[in-house]
Amino acid sequence: MTTRLLRCAVVVICWMLACSLFSFTQQPADLHSADTQIISEIRDGNQLMSNLEYLSDIIGPRLTGSGQQIAASKWAEQLFRNYGLTNVHQEKWAIKHSWQRETARAKIVAPVSRNIAIVSAGWSSSTNGNVEGPLVYVNAASVAELQKYSGRLSGAIAILESPRQVDSPYLIDHAPVAFPLTEPTIPERKENRGPEPFYKLRAKFLKEQGVRAILRDSANPHSLMRMSNASDGDYGPGLLPTAFLTHEDYCLIWRLLDRGGVKIELEISNSFSTEPVETSNTVAEIRGEEKPNEIVVLGAHLDSWDLASGSTDDGTGVVTVLEAARALAKLNLRPKRTIRFVLFTGEEQGEIGSHHYVEAHRDELPNISAVLVNDTGASRVVAIGIHQNYADVEAVIRILAPLSGKLNLLEPKISRTFGSDYAAFNEVGVPGFSCIGDWAEYAATQHTQSDTFEKISKEAITQASQVLAGWAFNTAQYPTLLPRVAIK
């Protein structure tokens, strides 16, 4: 390239850069004004606690496919309509069976006699009435290691691991995280993850060998039960009756087993729907003024486990999304892009509802700028997790800049984690972000009988609502769609 051409190129580049910076620098003043209105409206006019009290106390726990979950979906749909949103609807999908918890009781009958507390794992099958059997620790990490138990498990009650380490749930590290200069990775989609995983093969082996039930460690302090699935998120009955013990009772049977033989008596009874059951994701929009086909998604999950009211997981997420929708609609700020609000179901069984959403909206994935999910419990938001979407660091910092000082936000966290509905979007290359919370007690109460309304801090979820609404509006106003890797 000649010197003259080089100079011309430099002039053109500088002019383009200046125009780009000028167009962006016109936005912060507008964004500051809009964000100030958003923060004030949510501070002064929010309906957070009344909505959460209704969801917790009147509707209650919301297993996917249950009557309570369906009632919650209808309630949220009506609130979106009351708030003046558009395109409010249910996007339906089906599960194999709904599940109802019934009887679960257990007792050590030898070498001591002692009642122990158990709860069925989600979608656990039932025992054949009251059963008794020797406790056996099946210590195997591969199919080959399972073979040493062949012929030794008929009639047994199995445990599959030593007691877990239970650390203090009251410590959270919010130290700034350096951004590693490595390539982003996208996890493989669930249907493409290779051969059948070991835990499935192990369950089949145990059933074939005549195991009567599996007992698992809740791994929580203070006798709190932690709920999870007995099946693999397919909404079919688990291969074997499965129940959780308190960590204290699990440690007890472990110590007794170390001394010699242990016998357990138990009964597990649950019921399933005879036919598939319809569920849905609840969707509403504030339509964009300039680029209505480009979309910013704000989400949470409406389903919960059933040991308590599901107030923190994820009732708080639900009501903060509803509040963000209410405030933005009332303020009539007219975003450039469409802001879409989605309340997913099936999250607790492996983000099933969000995977259905991604499949149903495959054609518009290239037009989704980003997704932010709030699933943090009774927390204020301290940062946005961007999950190795490295190309979005600068954009997210700019988007949050008008909010950061007002709402005490830290820099975005870069590390990839899994565990809520943002993951389904990251799997296909759409930037999926999460809220990072500061409520340390969530680590102990999540999925337990302690997930109740009394844990809620109005101040915390008010701030979370302000972050959600501000992020959604500012992302809708951003000069471009947020960068992403190729859509899969």
Secondary structure as UniProt FT lines:
FT   HELIX           3..45
FT   HELIX           48..53
FT   HELIX           54..59
FT   TURN            64..65
FT   HELIX           67..82
FT   TURN            83..84
FT   STRAND          86..95
FT   STRAND          99..110
FT   STRAND          114..116
FT   STRAND          118..120
FT   STRAND          131..137
FT   HELIX           143..146
FT   HELIX           147..149
FT   TURN            150..151
FT   TURN            154..155
FT   STRAND          157..159
FT   TURN            169..170
FT   HELIX           190..192
FT   HELIX           198..208
FT   TURN            209..210
FT   STRAND          213..217
FT   TURN            222..223
FT   STRAND          242..245
FT   HELIX           247..259
FT   STRAND          263..272
FT   STRAND          277..286
FT   STRAND          291..301
FT   HELIX           311..315
FT   HELIX           316..331
FT   STRAND          337..344
FT   HELIX           347..349
FT   HELIX           352..360
FT   HELIX           362..367
FT   STRAND          368..373
FT   STRAND          381..385
FT   TURN            387..388
FT   HELIX           390..392
FT   HELIX           393..407
FT   HELIX           422..426
FT   TURN            427..429
FT   STRAND          432..437
FT   TURN            440..441
FT   HELIX           442..445
FT   TURN            446..447
FT   TURN            449..450
FT   HELIX           453..455
FT   HELIX           458..477
//
